[in-house]
Structures are given as C-alpha cells and as structure tokens.
Amino acid sequence: MHFDVIVIGAGAAGMMCAATAGQRGRRVLLLDHAAKLAEKIRISGGGRSNFTNVHARHDCYVSENPNFCRSALAQYTPQHFIALMERHGIAYHEKKLGQLFCDDSSQQLIDMLDAECRAVGVDRRMGVTVHQVGRNETFQLETSAGSFSCESLVIATGGLSIPQIGATAFGYQIAEQFGLPVTRLDPALVPLTFHVEDAARFAPLAGVSLDTEVRIGKVRFRENVLFTHKGLSGPAILQISSYWQPGQEIVIDLLPDLDAEAWLEERAGSEQLLANAMGELGWPKRFAEAWLDGQGANVRGKDLAQKKRRQLAETLHNWRVLPNGTQGYKKAEVTRGGVSTKALSSKTMMANDVPGLFFIGEVVDITGWLGGYNFQWAWSSGFVAGKNC
C-alpha cells in the first residue's frame, strides 16, 4: 500500500505530525509497535500531563546547537497548543513556573490528538513492528502488517527513556542507516546516585525534601532537592541532571535565601545545639544531624570559632556532591542527545541529505527542561514536519 506520508511512532510528536499532514490533504499512515496509544502522555504529570510550559524558549533546551529549536518553537508556540486544547474543551491549570496541567486526565490529550488524526483520515495501526526500511524513488517499509511505501517518512519513535513502556533505539538505528550522525546518548531528567560512603550517611534521610539552589558551572536551578535511598532526586536534581557529566561535581546551596555566616554569627554566644538551631531554618532535625556529622553535630553556637563559622557557612552555601551516576533510563523522563541537529533543517525537520526523511520529538538532540518543555518540543517539531512532509 502506498501513502504520501508514513509516521513511525504514535506518541506526542507523531500524532501531532500525522494530524497536521492530514490537514494538508496528505494520505497518512501512523504506525507504532506498542499496543496502547501514546503511553508516555498517559503516565506523564502524575496522570494529568504537564503538556506545555508558557515560558518555552530556545534557552530552556540542551543540545549541541540550542538555537536549532528556535524556528519550530516560533512556528508552533505554547499558545497554539493551548488554543487546540480549548477548542476541544479540555480544562487546564498552571501549577507553578509556567507549567500547565490537565484539570482532569492526560487521557483527554490522547483522545484529542486521536480525534484530530481521525478527522483528517489518518490510517493508524498499532502493534506493528517495522522490520526493514529501504529507499529508491520512495521509502519502502517491511512490517509485521505487510509492505508499505511512501514519499515522506517521519521518525517519531522517541528515545531510550522508560523502556518498561516500550522505548527502543529504533530511531537512532534508522538515522545511522541513512548516514545521519547521532550524538552521545544519556539518561536526562533523572535522579542521581550517591557513592557508597555518602549513601551510608544519607540513605536514612530518604523522603527529606529541601528548598535549594543546585548548580554546575553557570547553570543553576532553584527548586527542591529530595533525598532518596540511592541518592538525590527532586525537581532541582532532575533539572541539573541534564547538564551533569560523569565525574563532575554538583554544588548545592542549602540556604539560598540566607547569609549563613551572618546567621551563625548571631549564634556565637548561644548554648543551643547547632543541629537544633538549624531546625529553625525548616530543616528536619535528622537531616541537620546527618549533614553536620563530622562538622559539629554536637557543637553549640558558642563553641564555633570565627574560622569554623566561615568554613561552615561556605559549606552550607557550596555543598559539593560527587554523584556516582544516575538511576538510568528506567527512571529518566527523557534521553539527552539524539539525531544530530547538524543533519536536519531547523525549518522543516527534514534530513539535509535525505529528501523526504524527517526526525521529530525526543529522537532528536533537543532535550527540554523539566516542566512541560519536552512536550512543547514534541508539538512544535511535529507540527513543522507535518507542514513540510
């Protein structure tokens, strides 16, 4: 069977692309190896899907070329997607920092995109495995559902994150087959793990959450850090993980709104245990005692000499942690890296040297911040490819 466009991957980017291409009158086939439609949308945002961020802009994305996403984000903005939601009567709310969630369920988003595809006659087939892709004048696909051909082939198969719902390396393999480079791949928006000695010290603090600022070099995020049995998580850690490289320290300011040295100075004559005083800052006592272990857990304010106060203040604002690694793709929300932007047109998402071949969404080397940015990239890149495939 011949189609104008075949989209492989019926997730966020793939459905947006298929619907957009169908609206242009293109005959579209949408394929996915999964039995369920858009499972990653369904589980996102605690089942309510953080579907975009009103602040989405190019500098909220990690890539070899962060400017690459400018064109797609300008062509299809968060406001465009919000308008689509409103046309379908889907209620939503802003949680914080520009993050928009469905009031009810992420299933509403899936149903909306499915309805958009159905309205323009997209032929969708689930549970189909693509065995082989070839190209002469057209692209030829050998699949578990038969043979298909098309003028334009769109790869929207996502990254390696969350393999338990079907993530594979298919998209990268197709890129390499057609000579497109793929950058280094790593888990991103992922918890970090402790080395053994730090794990022994801090594992009992699992569940403790603190407002902090976490940084690597000039990159910094102000949000909560969550202690886990294996290491550190929480929004600030997930954000910084997209910039972290093995062997690199992260620096945590545990008191971002306070001058720690002045605060310690005020307690210079105090009989109060330092660990108890830190409880006044909102720290759980068990955290204060664990963090101060070896730094004066049983010391009173009056026992701290000026030099020691300075050292302690420096550590409070610049706690250096050397992670052992990450919790891997099973816990990662996205994959950092992907099909190199050098090989793609930022205006169309088509491969520069392979006419008719497009890559969109997470499979591309564009990784958004936590908070709806990756879904916006899916909508934007899917729309742009759909307008040009």
Phi, psi and omega in degrees: 000140182252137177232157173291317184224135168241128177250123177259115182117104183260053174256206184300305183294317183297316180292322177298317179296313182300315180296317182293317178295320179298325178295339177273002181089008179283144176274116193240137171244128180247118184245147172207142180283343180282155178279328182259144181281131169049053183298328181291326174295317185300319185272353186287152175059036181064029180089002178244358174055108171280085197280344173195178174224127185295345181262013184303125178207167190299329183278009172260016182231144179256130182191160170302327179229087183299340179284345184303323187280355182305312186297311181296318181295330178283326181286328180220104188265170173305325181295327176296316181290323177299319179298322177296315177302315183293324177298329180267004175069030181267119181281146182212169179211157174267126180275302176192159173050036177080006183279122180256134180235154171292141175293324187257278189213147176296340178300331177299322178294315180298315179297322179297311181294322177297318178296320178298320179292316181296323183299334181248016171077024177296130177272107182254132179227121181259161180069029182250125178263130176270117183272324187205144175233128177230173181208127168238248171287331178233173173272137177242132180241129171256122186227172177291349178252011178117191182259140179223155174224160181200160175281318183238134179240126182245125179261115182228044190269003176075190182253208184264355184290145179056061180299338181294345174249017169110010180296139179220174179267015187306313184299321179292324179295320177294318178302312182294324178302322182262015172083016178268132179289149176239127180285172179302138181253137178213153171296141178223163190049059191222144175297149177258151182252153178274155163291166187304315185293321177291323180298318180296325183284321189253349180305323178297349181268007181311128181104343178286133180233135182227145174282122185218175164239126182246137183217154167227114183059234182270354181273127181216147179226133179254098175201187183283147169250136180244127175278135178238176178294335185255340184170230184237140176219207183091163186305317183296321180288317178301318179297309186291337181299334180288346179251348186283140174240148179307137181087000183260139176280150164249150182243129184242125172268108184281344180227067188294341181256011189227145169274100187298322182294319178294322180296317178292324179300321180297336182258016185301330181252012188278145174275349185291138175298140182299321180299323178289321179298323181292339174298331179292343179273001182096002177282134170299142184301321182295330176288315180302316182294319180291317182291325181278356181306120182085354180239014176112039181301326182256017181270141174269159181308322184289342182277349184274116173288163184302317180299318180294322178299316180297316180297317180293318178298318178300318181289324178297323180271343184221061178284115184266124181238129175256099181296151176279331182170203177241172176276007170082183186295335180296329181254355182280139177281330181215174176251128173275139184093181180148201180300126187298133178294340178296337184266358186239155172275126180290339182274336185233341185072013178272147176296133184299324187252004179228086182306133178092354180255123185238148174230133184219161175076212189293337181294342179273154178286065173221117182236118182275163172295167171293140173116031176099354184291325181287325174294322179297322176297322177298313180296315185293311182292324178295318178297314183297316178295320179298332178282343188237353183272000000 
